[in-house]
Amino acid sequence: MEISELTLKLILLLIPGSIACILYERLTVHYEWSSFKFITNAILFGALSYIIAQIVFNIGRVDTSFQIFWKNLPTKEIPYLVIVKASIVSVFVGLTATGLDHYKVINRFGKWIKLSNKYGDENLYSYFLNAEDTEEVYVRDIENGLTYHGLIDSFSDNEDVKEIVLIDVVVYDYESSDKLYNLDKIYLSRTSENLIIELPYKINNSSNGTENTSETETNA
């Protein structure tokens, strides 16, 4: 199938936006994107990349390549140099967007101005485990009568299964809380209704500024 010059130009123009979009998609936690949403985001990221690139490359001198680019946008002429410049900037656009999403800057601003209480796009499982104070956890495996105490190494989830990897693990009997054995690392995969994750209760010692962990847990 032959590709027209105009179609080829359109594909090449989308490269910067696609780079930023791929970085953002890979580095953030969110629901799976449809093809339409990916293309829409790629166009948005691409437009930002071209505009920011024009500003950056015009600092200290006039870069006429961008003036020619906007003028010839409806034509079939392919601006390779501008695409390369925008592609370089798109890496920083993608990383910046990832940082805004990770630190929930927009959501925090929305809460600050009392406009929204939404915490983000990811589900509550990912939001809970991504919290800064969520490192040491108790995972209750009630079905098998075990409790796992360890540090979070990684996790993922879909609609049916929740997965989590713990390191420096101590395994206890669920009923008696007796210690059974130690593990360097463990992978757990359970359905949503069979996975309970708890955080240790932390007590601040005001006299010396240290923080102690109690054996009491709170339900997540």
Backbone as CSV, one residue per row, in Angstrom:
resi,resn,N_x,N_y,N_z,CA_x,CA_y,CA_z,C_x,C_y,C_z
1,MET,0.846,-1.189,0.000,0.000,0.000,0.000,0.887,1.246,0.000
2,GLU,0.619,2.146,-0.915,1.398,3.363,-1.009,0.947,4.370,0.053
3,ILE,1.940,5.105,0.568,1.655,6.148,1.548,1.884,7.489,0.884
4,SER,0.888,8.340,0.914,1.023,9.654,0.294,1.990,10.515,1.093
5,GLU,2.491,11.560,0.454,3.431,12.457,1.118,2.791,13.134,2.326
6,LEU,1.521,13.480,2.204,0.817,14.141,3.305,0.641,13.197,4.492
7,THR,0.333,11.924,4.197,0.198,10.927,5.267,1.531,10.689,5.950
8,LEU,2.605,10.605,5.167,3.941,10.429,5.723,4.313,11.600,6.625
9,LYS,3.978,12.801,6.187,4.261,13.986,7.006,3.498,13.925,8.318
10,LEU,2.237,13.520,8.264,1.427,13.432,9.476,2.018,12.418,10.456
11,ILE,2.466,11.273,9.951,3.059,10.241,10.799,4.324,10.769,11.475
12,LEU,5.167,11.432,10.692,6.419,11.963,11.240,6.161,13.073,12.246
13,LEU,5.141,13.885,12.004,4.814,14.968,12.934,4.346,14.446,14.287
14,LEU,3.817,13.226,14.301,3.318,12.642,15.550,4.423,11.982,16.380
15,ILE,5.649,11.900,15.835,6.739,11.231,16.555,7.025,11.865,17.923
16,PRO,7.190,13.200,18.024,7.447,13.795,19.348,6.351,13.493,20.364
17,GLY,5.103,13.621,19.945,4.000,13.336,20.858,3.962,11.881,21.276
18,SER,4.292,10.983,20.352,4.310,9.556,20.665,5.409,9.222,21.671
19,ILE,6.572,9.868,21.526,7.671,9.634,22.475,7.250,10.037,23.881
20,ALA,6.695,11.251,24.012,6.249,11.727,25.325,5.136,10.850,25.879
21,CYS,4.235,10.429,24.997,3.098,9.608,25.417,3.552,8.236,25.903
22,ILE,4.505,7.632,25.206,5.017,6.317,25.597,5.710,6.402,26.953
23,LEU,6.515,7.450,27.161,7.175,7.645,28.459,6.154,7.777,29.573
24,TYR,5.139,8.598,29.332,4.102,8.814,30.349,3.335,7.536,30.635
25,GLU,2.995,6.800,29.579,2.215,5.569,29.753,3.004,4.510,30.503
26,ARG,4.316,4.406,30.224,5.154,3.378,30.850,5.469,3.689,32.304
27,LEU,5.555,4.960,32.654,6.036,5.348,33.977,4.932,5.685,34.975
28,THR,3.691,5.709,34.531,2.592,6.027,35.437,1.650,4.839,35.600
29,VAL,0.887,4.885,36.674,-0.104,3.843,36.950,-1.469,4.363,36.536
30,HIS,-2.125,3.660,35.621,-3.426,4.107,35.138,-4.133,2.941,34.462
31,TYR,-5.388,3.149,34.163,-6.125,2.132,33.421,-5.598,2.057,31.989
32,GLU,-5.781,0.901,31.374,-5.276,0.706,30.018,-5.931,1.686,29.051
33,TRP,-5.106,2.310,28.217,-5.610,3.287,27.263,-6.153,2.601,26.014
34,SER,-7.190,3.177,25.468,-7.660,2.750,24.151,-6.782,3.421,23.094
35,SER,-6.870,2.932,21.859,-6.087,3.514,20.765,-6.450,4.981,20.563
36,PHE,-7.727,5.293,20.705,-8.183,6.677,20.537,-7.569,7.587,21.593
37,LYS,-7.533,7.115,22.846,-6.981,7.934,23.919,-5.483,8.127,23.736
38,PHE,-4.780,7.084,23.289,-3.331,7.213,23.054,-3.059,8.249,21.976
39,ILE,-3.801,8.183,20.869,-3.600,9.132,19.773,-3.928,10.549,20.227
40,THR,-5.023,10.702,20.978,-5.401,12.022,21.481,-4.317,12.606,22.380
41,ASN,-3.796,11.777,23.297,-2.729,12.239,24.178,-1.445,12.529,23.403
42,ALA,-1.170,11.723,22.392,0.024,11.943,21.567,-0.062,13.283,20.841
43,ILE,-1.245,13.622,20.352,-1.431,14.921,19.694,-1.219,16.059,20.686
44,LEU,-1.769,15.909,21.898,-1.612,16.940,22.930,-0.146,17.096,23.335
45,PHE,0.515,15.977,23.622,1.929,16.033,23.991,2.778,16.582,22.841
46,GLY,2.400,16.213,21.622,3.146,16.690,20.463,3.043,18.195,20.305
47,ALA,1.820,18.731,20.451,1.625,20.182,20.347,2.450,20.920,21.409
48,LEU,2.452,20.391,22.633,3.261,20.996,23.697,4.744,20.932,23.369
49,SER,5.177,19.812,22.807,6.591,19.638,22.467,7.038,20.643,21.418
50,TYR,6.209,20.852,20.395,6.567,21.807,19.340,6.592,23.241,19.875
51,ILE,5.617,23.582,20.695,5.559,24.948,21.239,6.733,25.215,22.177
52,ILE,7.011,24.252,23.077,8.121,24.429,24.016,9.453,24.414,23.279
53,ALA,9.575,23.564,22.264,10.808,23.510,21.473,11.067,24.845,20.786
54,GLN,10.001,25.460,20.267,10.163,26.759,19.621,10.667,27.801,20.616
55,ILE,10.132,27.769,21.839,10.569,28.714,22.871,12.022,28.464,23.255
56,VAL,12.363,27.179,23.473,13.712,26.827,23.919,14.755,27.171,22.864
57,PHE,14.505,26.803,21.614,15.500,27.006,20.564,15.544,28.446,20.041
58,ASN,14.636,29.288,20.554,14.682,30.706,20.202,15.323,31.552,21.285
59,ILE,15.778,30.906,22.366,16.440,31.647,23.437,17.815,32.122,22.956
60,GLY,18.034,33.400,22.996,19.323,33.975,22.620,19.496,34.234,21.143
61,ARG,18.630,33.620,20.309,18.726,33.849,18.863,17.394,33.476,18.225
62,VAL,17.196,33.896,17.012,15.946,33.607,16.301,16.128,32.333,15.472
63,ASP,15.299,31.337,15.748,15.339,30.081,15.001,14.249,30.139,13.929
64,THR,14.653,30.398,12.717,13.671,30.573,11.640,13.015,29.266,11.207
65,SER,13.590,28.130,11.611,13.031,26.841,11.183,11.608,26.648,11.700
66,PHE,11.315,27.185,12.881,9.964,27.032,13.428,8.983,27.959,12.731
67,GLN,9.435,29.148,12.331,8.567,30.048,11.586,8.172,29.422,10.251
68,ILE,9.142,28.814,9.603,8.868,28.125,8.337,7.964,26.913,8.567
69,PHE,8.179,26.226,9.706,7.386,25.035,10.037,5.902,25.371,10.145
70,TRP,5.561,26.402,10.908,4.146,26.762,11.077,3.544,27.279,9.775
71,LYS,4.373,27.969,8.992,3.885,28.512,7.720,3.577,27.405,6.729
72,ASN,4.424,26.368,6.711,4.267,25.266,5.744,3.514,24.064,6.314
73,LEU,2.872,24.247,7.452,2.179,23.117,8.095,1.130,22.461,7.192
74,PRO,0.336,23.232,6.434,-0.668,22.579,5.570,-0.075,21.934,4.318
75,THR,1.189,22.198,4.032,1.791,21.674,2.806,2.358,20.272,3.019
76,LYS,2.919,19.693,1.949,3.495,18.356,2.021,4.968,18.358,2.429
77,GLU,5.552,19.544,2.576,6.963,19.642,2.935,7.196,19.111,4.351
78,ILE,8.171,18.218,4.505,8.435,17.574,5.799,9.573,18.298,6.524
79,PRO,9.310,18.884,7.705,10.333,19.639,8.447,11.149,18.718,9.360
80,TYR,12.093,18.017,8.796,12.847,17.017,9.564,13.568,17.633,10.762
81,LEU,14.194,18.796,10.571,14.967,19.427,11.648,14.067,19.792,12.824
82,VAL,12.900,20.336,12.527,11.959,20.720,13.590,11.456,19.484,14.325
83,ILE,11.206,18.405,13.608,10.735,17.162,14.234,11.792,16.620,15.196
84,VAL,13.070,16.679,14.789,14.155,16.219,15.655,14.230,17.071,16.921
85,LYS,14.139,18.386,16.774,14.194,19.289,17.925,13.019,19.040,18.881
86,ALA,11.836,18.887,18.307,10.653,18.632,19.135,10.732,17.268,19.811
87,SER,11.349,16.303,19.142,11.504,14.962,19.717,12.403,15.003,20.946
88,ILE,13.464,15.820,20.883,14.354,15.973,22.038,13.592,16.573,23.210
89,VAL,12.818,17.614,22.937,12.044,18.283,23.988,10.954,17.360,24.528
90,SER,10.418,16.478,23.670,9.313,15.603,24.077,9.706,14.662,25.212
91,VAL,10.987,14.307,25.291,11.456,13.452,26.391,11.222,14.156,27.719
92,PHE,11.553,15.436,27.776,11.366,16.211,29.007,9.888,16.483,29.270
93,VAL,9.102,16.636,28.210,7.657,16.810,28.365,7.038,15.564,28.989
94,GLY,7.435,14.384,28.498,6.922,13.133,29.047,7.318,12.925,30.489
95,LEU,8.575,13.229,30.819,9.050,13.066,32.199,8.378,14.065,33.138
96,THR,8.163,15.286,32.657,7.478,16.302,33.474,6.033,15.890,33.749
97,ALA,5.357,15.404,32.710,3.972,14.946,32.880,3.910,13.776,33.860
98,THR,4.915,12.894,33.801,4.981,11.769,34.734,5.134,12.258,36.163
99,GLY,5.997,13.263,36.370,6.178,13.828,37.704,4.913,14.481,38.227
100,LEU,4.201,15.197,37.371,2.943,15.832,37.778,1.916,14.787,38.188
101,ASP,1.912,13.667,37.463,0.973,12.592,37.791,1.399,11.866,39.069
102,HIS,2.681,11.564,39.203,3.170,10.802,40.356,2.930,11.550,41.659
103,TYR,3.188,12.844,41.654,3.025,13.646,42.868,1.631,14.267,42.978
104,LYS,0.742,13.893,42.058,-0.657,14.315,42.083,-0.793,15.830,42.213
105,VAL,0.008,16.559,41.448,0.029,18.016,41.542,-1.336,18.603,41.182
106,ILE,-1.922,18.142,40.078,-3.208,18.677,39.639,-4.308,18.299,40.621
107,ASN,-4.278,17.053,41.116,-5.294,16.622,42.082,-5.162,17.370,43.410
108,ARG,-3.915,17.597,43.842,-3.688,18.355,45.078,-4.187,19.790,44.929
109,PHE,-3.946,20.373,43.753,-4.422,21.736,43.503,-5.951,21.773,43.508
110,GLY,-6.567,20.750,42.879,-8.022,20.684,42.868,-8.608,20.570,44.264
111,LYS,-7.944,19.797,45.139,-8.403,19.683,46.530,-8.178,20.989,47.280
112,TRP,-7.041,21.647,46.993,-6.700,22.887,47.685,-7.724,23.992,47.418
113,ILE,-8.217,24.051,46.174,-9.220,25.059,45.842,-10.640,24.508,46.027
114,LYS,-10.711,23.301,46.650,-12.001,22.665,46.970,-12.860,22.449,45.723
115,LEU,-12.191,22.051,44.647,-12.901,21.802,43.402,-13.172,20.318,43.192
116,SER,-12.298,19.441,43.765,-12.434,18.002,43.554,-11.791,17.244,44.706
117,ASN,-12.301,16.037,44.966,-11.719,15.135,45.952,-11.101,13.907,45.291
118,LYS,-11.011,13.912,43.969,-10.449,12.779,43.246,-8.958,12.680,43.540
119,TYR,-8.477,11.454,43.862,-7.077,11.280,44.226,-6.189,10.930,43.029
120,GLY,-6.773,10.508,41.908,-5.980,10.154,40.734,-6.722,9.176,39.848
121,ASP,-6.032,8.706,38.793,-6.651,7.789,37.839,-6.526,6.331,38.245
122,GLU,-5.521,6.005,39.063,-5.326,4.606,39.420,-6.355,4.169,40.460
123,ASN,-6.530,2.844,40.620,-7.482,2.342,41.594,-6.920,2.497,43.010
124,LEU,-7.755,2.237,44.011,-7.363,2.470,45.395,-6.243,1.544,45.835
125,TYR,-6.176,0.336,45.265,-5.097,-0.609,45.595,-3.738,0.004,45.250
126,SER,-3.591,0.510,44.037,-2.333,1.121,43.610,-2.071,2.410,44.363
127,TYR,-3.108,3.186,44.600,-2.943,4.454,45.323,-2.438,4.204,46.746
128,PHE,-2.994,3.193,47.399,-2.597,2.859,48.772,-1.143,2.401,48.832
129,LEU,-0.737,1.510,47.915,0.621,0.976,47.938,1.653,1.969,47.414
130,ASN,1.200,2.984,46.672,2.115,4.009,46.169,2.365,5.126,47.170
131,ALA,1.622,5.133,48.277,1.767,6.200,49.268,3.176,6.198,49.854
132,GLU,3.671,7.388,50.211,5.046,7.520,50.695,5.301,6.722,51.970
133,ASP,4.300,6.607,52.839,4.493,5.932,54.118,4.185,4.438,54.049
134,THR,3.894,3.929,52.842,3.583,2.507,52.700,4.830,1.759,52.226
135,GLU,5.581,1.198,53.158,6.772,0.423,52.846,6.718,-0.945,53.520
136,GLU,6.511,-0.935,54.820,6.418,-2.167,55.607,4.946,-2.535,55.768
137,VAL,4.578,-3.760,55.415,3.171,-4.157,55.435,2.996,-5.558,56.009
138,TYR,1.769,-5.828,56.439,1.317,-7.173,56.776,0.312,-7.591,55.718
139,VAL,0.533,-8.728,55.089,-0.405,-9.265,54.107,-1.079,-10.489,54.717
140,ARG,-2.392,-10.417,54.869,-3.161,-11.506,55.480,-3.670,-12.461,54.408
141,ASP,-3.213,-13.679,54.451,-3.689,-14.728,53.548,-4.607,-15.641,54.363
142,ILE,-5.835,-15.189,54.541,-6.779,-15.891,55.420,-7.114,-17.272,54.881
143,GLU,-7.187,-17.405,53.579,-7.554,-18.682,52.966,-6.557,-19.785,53.333
144,ASN,-5.271,-19.430,53.399,-4.231,-20.410,53.731,-3.748,-20.308,55.173
145,GLY,-4.362,-19.434,55.956,-4.024,-19.327,57.368,-2.637,-18.779,57.648
146,LEU,-2.176,-17.822,56.814,-0.834,-17.268,56.972,-0.867,-15.742,56.959
147,THR,0.129,-15.159,57.603,0.351,-13.715,57.568,1.787,-13.455,57.143
148,TYR,1.981,-12.547,56.186,3.312,-12.218,55.693,3.666,-10.792,56.112
149,HIS,4.816,-10.646,56.746,5.283,-9.331,57.171,6.589,-9.025,56.432
150,GLY,6.605,-7.933,55.658,7.806,-7.603,54.907,7.731,-6.228,54.283
151,LEU,8.715,-5.936,53.439,8.804,-4.664,52.736,8.340,-4.837,51.295
152,ILE,7.624,-3.841,50.784,7.114,-3.910,49.413,8.255,-3.748,48.419
153,ASP,8.364,-4.700,47.509,9.350,-4.613,46.433,8.682,-4.134,45.147
154,SER,7.542,-4.714,44.810,6.800,-4.314,43.616,5.379,-4.856,43.717
155,PHE,4.502,-4.343,42.849,3.113,-4.802,42.850,2.459,-4.443,41.530
156,SER,1.358,-5.130,41.230,0.551,-4.831,40.047,-0.845,-5.389,40.280
157,ASP,-1.773,-4.992,39.416,-3.137,-5.502,39.567,-3.889,-5.362,38.262
158,ASN,-4.925,-6.168,38.132,-5.900,-6.016,37.062,-7.283,-6.207,37.678
159,GLU,-8.278,-6.404,36.856,-9.643,-6.492,37.376,-9.859,-7.718,38.260
160,ASP,-9.094,-8.782,38.052,-9.343,-10.036,38.764,-8.300,-10.368,39.822
161,VAL,-7.031,-10.042,39.572,-5.949,-10.513,40.421,-5.092,-9.344,40.927
162,LYS,-4.724,-9.424,42.212,-3.787,-8.487,42.813,-2.470,-9.217,43.063
163,GLU,-1.360,-8.616,42.628,-0.048,-9.226,42.792,0.844,-8.310,43.617
164,ILE,1.672,-8.908,44.465,2.592,-8.136,45.279,3.836,-8.978,45.579
165,VAL,4.993,-8.344,45.549,6.249,-8.996,45.893,6.798,-8.337,47.152
166,LEU,7.114,-9.155,48.176,7.664,-8.667,49.432,9.095,-9.170,49.595
167,ILE,9.931,-8.375,50.261,11.291,-8.799,50.601,11.466,-8.747,52.118
168,ASP,12.505,-9.419,52.625,12.761,-9.507,54.080,11.489,-9.948,54.811
169,VAL,10.991,-11.110,54.429,9.665,-11.567,54.858,9.747,-12.469,56.090
170,VAL,8.817,-12.226,57.023,8.598,-13.116,58.157,7.187,-13.679,58.017
171,VAL,7.054,-14.999,58.060,5.752,-15.652,57.891,5.226,-16.100,59.249
172,TYR,3.965,-15.748,59.537,3.328,-16.085,60.803,2.093,-16.951,60.552
173,ASP,1.714,-17.706,61.559,0.431,-18.395,61.542,-0.665,-17.355,61.757
174,TYR,-1.693,-17.377,60.919,-2.721,-16.344,60.985,-3.504,-16.385,62.297
175,GLU,-3.857,-17.559,62.762,-4.687,-17.687,63.961,-3.913,-17.366,65.236
176,SER,-2.724,-17.966,65.404,-1.975,-17.822,66.656,-0.937,-16.712,66.627
177,SER,-0.608,-16.185,65.421,0.450,-15.183,65.228,1.831,-15.715,65.595
178,ASP,1.996,-17.057,65.671,3.309,-17.643,65.940,4.185,-17.536,64.690
179,LYS,5.444,-17.210,64.909,6.384,-17.108,63.804,6.693,-18.501,63.257
180,LEU,6.643,-18.650,61.918,6.888,-19.937,61.282,8.267,-20.004,60.625
181,TYR,8.585,-19.038,59.762,9.883,-19.064,59.082,10.137,-17.704,58.419
182,ASN,11.377,-17.518,57.927,11.772,-16.288,57.240,12.005,-16.559,55.757
183,LEU,11.807,-15.529,54.930,12.047,-15.618,53.493,12.753,-14.353,53.012
184,ASP,13.624,-14.501,52.019,14.249,-13.323,51.405,13.235,-12.561,50.560
185,LYS,12.410,-13.314,49.825,11.454,-12.674,48.920,10.294,-13.626,48.666
186,ILE,9.100,-13.060,48.464,7.943,-13.889,48.138,7.039,-13.145,47.170
187,TYR,6.457,-13.913,46.250,5.482,-13.381,45.296,4.101,-13.904,45.680
188,LEU,3.135,-13.001,45.812,1.771,-13.383,46.164,0.818,-12.913,45.078
189,SER,-0.083,-13.791,44.681,-1.102,-13.461,43.696,-2.444,-13.955,44.223
190,ARG,-3.336,-13.035,44.465,-4.632,-13.379,45.048,-5.734,-12.571,44.371
191,THR,-6.960,-13.080,44.462,-8.104,-12.310,44.009,-8.371,-11.185,45.003
192,SER,-9.114,-10.205,44.589,-9.330,-9.009,45.408,-9.924,-9.332,46.768
193,GLU,-10.871,-10.265,46.803,-11.547,-10.563,48.071,-10.699,-11.398,49.023
194,ASN,-9.586,-11.968,48.535,-8.746,-12.818,49.384,-7.422,-12.165,49.762
195,LEU,-7.339,-10.855,49.606,-6.090,-10.160,49.920,-6.366,-8.988,50.853
196,ILE,-5.793,-9.053,52.047,-5.910,-7.971,53.029,-4.505,-7.462,53.331
197,ILE,-4.299,-6.165,53.180,-2.993,-5.566,53.437,-3.136,-4.556,54.568
198,GLU,-2.248,-4.662,55.552,-2.294,-3.784,56.712,-0.948,-3.100,56.922
199,LEU,-0.997,-1.923,57.511,0.221,-1.200,57.866,0.472,-1.316,59.363
200,PRO,1.732,-1.476,59.786,2.037,-1.471,61.220,1.696,-0.116,61.820
201,TYR,1.258,-0.148,63.064,0.947,1.099,63.766,2.240,1.724,64.273
202,LYS,2.527,2.953,63.837,3.775,3.607,64.196,3.545,4.628,65.307
203,ILE,4.406,4.559,66.330,4.302,5.469,67.470,5.477,6.428,67.422
204,ASN,5.192,7.733,67.401,6.259,8.734,67.422,6.738,8.949,68.843
205,ASN,8.052,8.837,69.036,8.659,9.092,70.341,9.084,10.549,70.382
206,SER,8.282,11.390,71.053,8.513,12.831,71.045,9.769,13.224,71.802
207,SER,10.269,12.366,72.706,11.423,12.731,73.523,12.722,12.704,72.717
208,ASN,12.881,11.751,71.798,14.121,11.679,71.031,13.910,11.780,69.523
209,GLY,12.654,12.024,69.118,12.367,12.237,67.702,12.368,10.982,66.875
210,THR,12.471,9.804,67.489,12.480,8.553,66.734,11.067,8.048,66.548
211,GLU,10.947,7.054,65.699,9.643,6.480,65.391,9.701,4.983,65.605
212,ASN,8.838,4.464,66.481,8.807,3.041,66.783,7.603,2.391,66.129
213,THR,7.752,1.130,65.804,6.663,0.375,65.191,6.091,-0.603,66.186
214,SER,4.778,-0.504,66.395,4.096,-1.387,67.333,3.659,-2.649,66.603
215,GLU,3.377,-3.701,67.345,2.888,-4.938,66.753,1.434,-4.830,66.320
216,THR,0.767,-3.726,66.701,-0.622,-3.533,66.332,-0.688,-3.021,64.916
217,GLU,-1.640,-3.552,64.100,-1.782,-3.143,62.734,-3.109,-2.439,62.529
218,THR,-3.168,-1.647,61.491,-4.410,-1.010,61.114,-4.803,-1.526,59.756
219,ASN,-6.098,-1.761,59.534,-6.571,-2.263,58.251,-6.417,-1.197,57.187
220,ALA,-5.942,-1.635,56.012,-5.803,-0.696,54.902,-7.147,-0.528,54.198
